[in-house]
Amino acid sequence: MSLRIAIGGFLHESHSFAPRPATWADFVRPGGFPPLQEANLVAALRPTSAASAGAIRVAEEAGVTLVPLAWAVANPSGPVQDEAFERMAALIGAGLSRALQEAPLDGVYLDLHGAALAESFPDAEGELLRRVRAIVGPDLPLTISLDPHANLTARMVALVDAAVPYRTYPHVDMKDAGAQAMRLLLARIRRGVRWARAFRQLDFWIPITSQCTLVDPMRAVLAERAALAERANLAELAFCFGFPYADFPECGVALAAFADTQASADSAADAFAQHVASQEHAFDLGVMPAEQAVAEAIAARGIQRPVVIADTQDNPGGGGHGDTTGLLAELVHQGATGAVLCLINDAESAAACHAAGEGAEVALSLGGKSDGVPLPCNARVERLTDGRFTLTGPMGAGNPADLGPTALIAIEPGIQVMVVSRKTQAYDQAILRHVGIEPAECRILALKSSVHFRADFGPIAERIIVAAAAGPVVADSSGLPFRHLRPGLRLRPGDNRTWMA
């Protein structure tokens, strides 16, 4: 008889100070990700790049009967509204109850993010796992995959048999992490007992822009993680970089070692924590002011490939609304002819363009819906779409995107802007191609992203500039009005100052 394993997921990255919360509607129709799934979960996620797709592949190859629960993702934003969290938790809990009513389960796999905050539950994943354990009991094998931006908590580690974060940022190995979490779940079922585990937190934060695994120091740190896990024969060494915009005590860098013995788990956890701590000063990387970034992009001469400017502080992947206009205004001010901005999330402007029609001239108050700073402009509508297409890049290949009514507009002095009705991070060339722009042929590409864009746009870029224009996903989060962090935490690497309540 084949094993019966339940599968579900809940993914959100919550910024305590972002302008808008995550609502139930954001999980039902999330823009650049698959929509809410229930009974059709397995078939819908199998062809995507989600971690669940990797877990599904491993399970099906092993002849496992998968029991779908519920799975949903929402774009990063402010904390998840209680209604949305309770409805997702209820769907997953009800699915487990139905599954257990039909026949015993052999295990549970959950596809989680790890950095979700709900209005009433700062450790939202910990609360969800508590509820799952209340239904299935303390002994049923349970593994999870995580985004490495997870704020991993002691409670999460205590409630699971293994946690497997992605190893990459940009996240090009999501399916690999899901596959490994499923392999560990099958191993846990076979072995019959839990692995010992050790949890460690570090006392400094790593800025988002310093977490990219394509470059040092994070590239070298991840190489050491892999080597240490192999030397110590660990089941898993889970390393989470943290999401330094979440105002609760356990926010930050953390790791967990899962091993056959407690001594092995403790030894490996201590060794890796010490290694990461030894690299603290190397994580202090800066960004460029928007004015300088645009000037340097314009000044680039004799290049054959695009100069990419990352608008990191309005990154929709970090909680930005994708509608601030600071970088766009600077492109206009400096006369960046030939620049393309991807994207402005502004449903009102997109609707106005659709009402006017292709070829029309339309006056817009573009963007600024989240911060009250729009860019007044006269625009020519060049292309209109329904915003539906399939992603093709290393991170999202196979994922369906639905950005709602979308327009490509041109504004003076010869700048093109993609305007969408639902936010998504500019991390896939298909976003631009679906409005007729070939990214490799652009002179300047301004992208609403911090790091994920590097997976698909990095190979075509002559140069990459990370720019700081106004936005909520501040490169240096130490200036945000935190109230609930743990005392003694350093909010910047190498800074001797610690946070005090």
C-alpha positions in Angstrom: 0.0 0.0 0.0 1.4 3.4 -0.9 2.1 6.1 1.6 -0.5 8.9 2.1 1.1 12.3 2.5 -0.8 15.5 2.8 0.5 18.6 0.9 -0.3 22.3 1.3 1.2 25.7 1.5 1.0 29.3 2.8 3.5 31.9 1.6 3.8 35.5 2.5 6.7 37.8 3.3 5.4 40.5 5.6 6.9 44.0 6.0 5.7 45.6 9.3 5.9 49.1 7.8 4.7 48.5 4.2 1.8 50.7 3.1 -0.8 48.1 2.5 -1.7 44.8 4.3 -2.2 41.4 2.7 -5.9 40.7 2.2 -7.8 37.5 1.4 -8.2 38.8 -2.2 -4.4 39.0 -2.5 -4.1 35.2 -1.9 -7.0 34.4 -4.2 -5.4 36.3 -7.2 -1.8 37.1 -6.4 -0.6 38.5 -9.8 2.6 36.9 -10.8 2.0 33.6 -9.0 -0.5 30.7 -9.2 -3.8 31.5 -7.6 -5.3 29.8 -4.5 -5.4 26.1 -5.0 -7.4 23.4 -3.1 -8.6 20.1 -4.7 -6.7 20.7 -7.9 -3.5 21.6 -6.1 -1.3 18.9 -7.4 -2.2 19.3 -11.0 -2.0 23.1 -10.9 1.4 23.3 -9.2 3.2 20.4 -10.9 4.3 22.5 -13.9 5.3 25.5 -11.9 8.5 26.6 -10.2 7.0 26.5 -6.7 8.8 24.4 -4.1 5.6 22.2 -4.1 6.4 21.2 -7.7 9.7 19.6 -6.5 7.9 17.9 -3.6 5.2 16.5 -5.9 7.8 15.1 -8.3 9.7 13.2 -5.6 6.4 11.9 -4.0 5.0 10.7 -7.3 8.3 9.0 -8.3 8.1 7.1 -4.9 4.5 6.0 -5.6 3.1 8.2 -2.8 -0.6 9.1 -2.8 -0.8 12.9 -2.3 -3.7 14.4 -0.4 -4.2 18.0 -1.3 -5.0 20.5 1.4 -4.8 24.2 0.3 -2.0 26.3 -1.1 -1.8 30.0 -1.6 0.7 32.8 -2.0 0.4 36.6 -1.9 2.9 39.2 -3.0 5.0 40.7 -0.2 3.2 43.6 1.6 2.3 44.7 5.0 1.2 42.1 7.6 -1.5 39.5 6.7 -4.9 40.6 7.8 -6.4 38.2 10.4 -9.3 37.3 8.1 -6.9 36.1 5.4 -4.7 34.1 7.9 -7.7 32.5 9.6 -9.2 31.5 6.3 -6.0 30.0 5.0 -5.4 28.2 8.3 -9.0 26.9 8.3 -8.6 25.6 4.7 -5.5 23.7 5.6 -6.9 22.4 8.9 -10.2 21.3 7.3 -8.2 19.5 4.6 -6.2 17.6 7.2 -9.4 16.7 9.1 -11.0 15.3 6.0 -7.9 13.4 5.1 -7.7 11.8 8.5 -11.4 11.0 8.4 -10.8 9.0 5.2 -7.7 7.1 6.3 -4.5 7.5 8.3 -1.8 9.8 7.0 1.8 8.9 6.9 3.1 12.4 6.8 2.6 16.1 5.9 4.6 18.4 3.7 4.0 22.2 3.8 5.3 24.8 1.4 5.9 27.9 3.6 7.7 31.2 3.3 8.7 31.7 6.9 8.5 35.5 7.1 4.8 35.9 7.5 3.3 38.2 10.1 -0.4 38.1 10.8 -2.1 40.9 12.7 -2.6 38.7 15.8 0.2 36.3 15.2 3.7 37.7 14.7 5.1 34.2 14.1 2.4 33.3 11.6 4.1 30.1 10.4 4.7 29.0 14.0 1.0 29.5 14.7 0.0 27.6 11.6 2.3 24.7 12.5 0.9 24.7 16.1 -2.6 24.3 14.6 -1.5 21.5 12.3 0.2 19.7 15.2 -3.1 20.0 17.2 -4.9 18.1 14.4 -2.3 15.5 13.4 -0.6 15.0 16.8 3.0 15.4 17.9 4.4 12.3 16.2 3.2 12.4 12.6 6.2 13.2 10.3 6.1 16.7 9.1 8.6 18.6 6.9 8.5 22.1 5.4 10.4 24.1 2.8 11.1 27.7 3.4 12.3 30.8 1.6 15.8 31.7 3.0 14.3 35.2 3.9 12.4 33.3 6.6 12.6 34.7 10.1 13.2 31.2 11.5 11.9 30.7 15.0 12.5 28.2 17.8 8.8 27.4 17.7 8.9 26.5 14.0 11.9 24.3 14.5 10.4 22.5 17.5 7.2 21.7 15.6 8.7 20.1 12.4 10.9 17.1 11.7 13.0 19.1 9.2 13.0 22.5 7.6 14.6 23.0 4.1 15.2 26.6 3.0 16.2 27.4 -0.6 19.9 27.8 -1.0 19.8 30.7 -3.6 18.9 34.3 -3.8 17.7 34.9 -6.5 15.6 31.8 -5.7 16.3 29.6 -8.6 16.2 26.3 -6.6 12.7 26.5 -5.1 11.8 23.1 -6.6 15.0 21.6 -5.3 14.1 22.7 -1.8 10.7 21.2 -2.0 12.2 18.0 -3.4 14.6 17.7 -0.6 11.9 18.4 2.0 9.9 15.5 0.5 12.9 13.2 0.5 13.6 14.0 4.1 9.9 13.4 4.9 10.1 9.9 3.3 13.4 9.3 5.2 11.7 10.3 8.5 8.8 8.0 7.8 11.2 5.1 7.2 13.4 5.8 10.3 10.5 6.0 12.6 12.0 8.6 15.0 12.8 12.3 14.8 16.2 13.8 14.2 17.8 15.7 16.9 17.8 19.5 16.2 19.7 22.6 17.3 18.5 26.1 16.8 20.7 29.2 16.8 20.1 32.9 16.2 22.7 35.5 15.3 22.8 38.9 16.9 23.1 41.0 13.7 21.0 41.6 10.6 22.1 41.1 7.0 20.7 43.8 4.7 18.5 42.4 1.8 20.9 43.8 -0.8 23.8 41.9 0.8 22.0 38.5 0.8 22.6 37.7 -2.9 24.1 34.3 -3.2 25.6 35.1 -6.6 28.3 37.2 -5.1 30.4 37.2 -1.9 30.2 37.1 1.0 26.9 35.1 0.8 28.2 33.0 -2.0 31.1 31.8 0.1 29.0 31.4 3.2 26.6 29.1 1.4 29.5 27.0 0.1 30.7 26.6 3.7 27.2 25.6 4.7 27.2 22.8 2.1 30.7 21.6 3.1 29.9 21.6 6.8 26.6 19.7 6.3 28.4 17.0 4.4 31.3 16.7 6.8 28.9 16.4 9.8 26.6 14.0 7.9 23.6 16.2 8.8 20.1 15.5 7.6 19.8 19.2 7.0 21.5 22.5 7.9 18.8 25.1 7.5 20.2 28.6 7.1 17.8 31.5 6.9 19.0 35.0 6.1 16.1 36.8 7.8 13.8 39.5 6.5 14.8 42.6 8.4 11.5 44.5 8.1 9.5 42.4 10.5 8.9 44.0 13.9 8.8 41.0 16.3 11.4 39.6 18.7 12.6 36.6 16.6 13.3 38.6 13.4 16.7 38.0 11.9 19.4 35.6 10.9 18.9 32.0 12.2 19.8 28.4 11.5 18.9 24.9 12.5 20.8 21.7 12.3 19.0 18.3 12.1 21.2 15.3 12.9 21.2 11.7 14.3 22.5 12.9 17.7 22.1 16.0 19.8 25.8 16.3 20.0 26.2 16.4 16.2 23.4 18.9 15.8 24.8 21.2 18.5 28.3 21.0 17.2 27.3 21.8 13.6 25.0 24.6 14.6 27.7 26.2 16.7 30.3 25.9 14.0 28.2 27.4 11.3 26.9 30.2 13.5 30.5 31.1 14.3 31.4 31.1 10.6 28.6 33.4 9.6 29.4 35.7 12.5 33.0 35.9 11.3 31.8 37.4 8.0 29.7 40.1 9.7 31.7 43.1 8.4 31.7 41.8 4.8 27.9 42.0 4.7 28.0 45.8 5.0 27.4 46.7 1.3 26.1 50.0 0.1 23.7 51.2 -2.6 23.8 54.3 -4.9 21.5 57.3 -4.7 19.0 57.4 -7.5 20.4 60.7 -9.0 23.9 59.2 -9.2 22.6 55.8 -10.5 20.7 57.5 -13.4 23.7 59.7 -14.2 26.1 56.8 -14.5 23.6 54.8 -16.6 23.3 57.7 -19.1 27.0 58.2 -19.1 27.8 54.7 -20.2 29.1 54.8 -23.7 30.0 52.2 -26.3 28.0 49.4 -24.6 26.2 46.6 -26.4 24.0 45.5 -23.6 21.6 47.2 -21.2 22.5 49.0 -18.0 20.2 47.7 -15.4 19.1 49.9 -12.5 17.4 48.1 -9.6 14.8 50.3 -7.8 15.5 48.3 -4.6 13.5 50.4 -2.1 10.2 49.9 -3.9 10.8 46.2 -4.5 7.4 44.5 -4.6 9.2 41.3 -3.5 10.1 43.0 -0.2 6.7 44.7 0.6 6.8 47.7 -1.7 3.7 48.5 -3.6 5.6 48.8 -6.9 4.2 52.3 -7.6 6.7 54.9 -6.3 7.9 57.3 -8.9 11.2 58.6 -7.5 13.4 56.7 -9.9 11.1 57.4 -12.9 11.1 61.1 -12.0 14.9 61.1 -12.0 15.0 59.3 -15.4 12.7 62.1 -16.8 14.7 64.9 -15.1 18.0 63.7 -16.5 16.6 63.0 -20.0 17.2 59.2 -20.0 16.0 58.7 -23.6 15.6 55.0 -24.4 15.0 53.9 -20.8 12.3 51.4 -20.0 10.8 51.2 -16.5 9.3 47.9 -15.4 6.9 48.5 -13.8 4.4 50.9 -12.2 1.5 49.2 -10.3 -1.4 51.6 -10.9 -4.8 50.1 -11.8 -6.3 53.5 -12.3 -3.8 54.6 -14.9 -3.9 51.2 -16.6 -7.7 51.6 -16.8 -7.4 55.1 -18.3 -5.0 53.8 -20.9 -7.4 51.0 -21.9 -10.3 53.4 -22.1 -8.2 55.7 -24.4 -7.0 52.9 -26.6 -3.7 52.1 -28.4 -2.2 55.2 -30.1 -4.1 57.6 -27.9 -2.6 60.5 -25.9 -3.7 60.5 -22.2 -3.0 62.7 -19.2 -2.0 60.5 -16.2 -1.3 61.0 -12.5 1.0 58.0 -12.7 1.8 55.9 -9.6 2.1 57.2 -6.1 -1.0 55.6 -4.9 0.8 54.2 -1.8 2.8 57.2 -0.9 0.9 60.2 -2.4 3.7 61.2 -4.8 2.4 60.5 -8.3 4.1 61.7 -11.5 1.9 63.9 -13.6 2.6 63.2 -17.3 1.2 63.1 -20.8 1.6 59.6 -22.2 1.1 57.8 -25.6 -0.5 54.4 -25.3 1.7 52.0 -27.2 0.4 48.6 -26.3 -2.5 47.2 -24.3 -2.8 43.6 -22.9 -4.8 41.7 -20.4 -1.7 41.1 -18.3 -1.8 37.3 -18.7 1.3 35.3 -19.8 3.6 32.6 -18.6 6.9 33.3 -16.9 10.0 31.9 -18.6 13.0 32.9 -16.4 15.1 30.8 -14.0 12.9 31.6 -11.0 9.4 31.5 -12.4 9.4 29.2 -15.4 6.0 27.7 -15.9 4.2 30.0 -13.5 1.1 31.7 -14.8 1.1 35.5 -14.4 -2.0 37.7 -14.3 -1.2 41.4 -13.8 -4.7 42.6 -14.8 -5.2 45.2 -17.5 -1.7 46.3 -18.6 -0.4 49.2 -20.7 3.0 50.1 -22.2 3.2 53.9 -22.4 5.8 56.4 -23.7 6.4 59.6 -21.9 8.8 62.5 -22.6 11.8 62.4 -23.2 11.4 59.0 -24.9 11.0 56.8 -21.8 8.7 53.7 -21.9 6.8 52.6 -18.8 4.9 49.4 -18.2 1.8 50.0 -16.1 0.0 47.1 -14.5 -3.1 46.6 -12.3 -1.6 44.0 -9.9 1.9 44.2 -8.5 4.7 41.8 -9.1 8.5 42.0 -8.9 10.3 42.7 -12.2 12.3 39.5 -12.1 11.4 37.8 -15.4 12.0 39.0 -19.0 8.6 37.6 -20.0 7.0 40.5 -18.1 8.4 42.9 -20.7 8.2 40.6 -23.7 4.5 40.2 -23.3 4.1 44.0 -24.1 6.5 43.7 -27.0 9.7 44.9 -25.4 12.8 42.8 -26.0 14.9 43.5 -22.8 18.3 42.7 -24.4 17.7 45.5 -26.9 17.1 48.2 -24.3 19.7 50.8 -23.4 18.6 51.3 -19.8 16.3 48.9 -17.9 14.9 50.2 -14.6 13.5 47.3 -12.6 11.4 47.2 -9.4 13.5 44.6 -7.7 16.4 44.2 -5.2 18.1 40.9 -6.2 15.7 38.5 -7.9 16.1 40.3 -11.2 19.7 39.1 -11.4 18.6 35.6 -12.3 17.1 36.5 -15.6 18.4 40.0 -16.4 21.9 39.6 -15.0 23.1 37.6 -18.1 22.0 40.3 -20.5 23.3 43.3 -18.5 26.4 45.3 -19.3 26.3 46.7 -15.8 24.0 46.5 -12.7 23.4 49.5 -10.5 21.4 49.1 -7.2 19.7 52.4 -6.7 18.0 53.9 -3.6 15.0 56.0 -4.5 12.2 56.7 -2.0 10.3 53.5 -1.0 9.4 51.4 2.0 11.9 48.6 1.4 14.7 50.7 2.7 18.2 49.4 2.1 19.2 50.3 5.6 16.3 49.1 7.8 17.9 50.3 11.0 16.0 53.6 10.8 12.5 52.1 10.8 10.4 52.6 13.9 10.7 49.2 15.4 9.1 48.5 18.8 9.2 44.7 19.4 12.7 43.4 18.6 14.8 41.5 21.0 17.2 43.6 23.1 20.9 43.4 22.0 20.2 42.9 18.3 22.4 44.9 15.9 20.4 46.2 13.0 23.4 46.8 10.8 26.4 44.4 10.3 29.5 45.8 12.0 27.5 48.4 14.0 28.3 48.3 17.7 25.0 49.9 18.6 22.2 47.5 19.7 18.5 47.9 19.6 16.8 48.7 22.9 13.1 48.8 23.6 
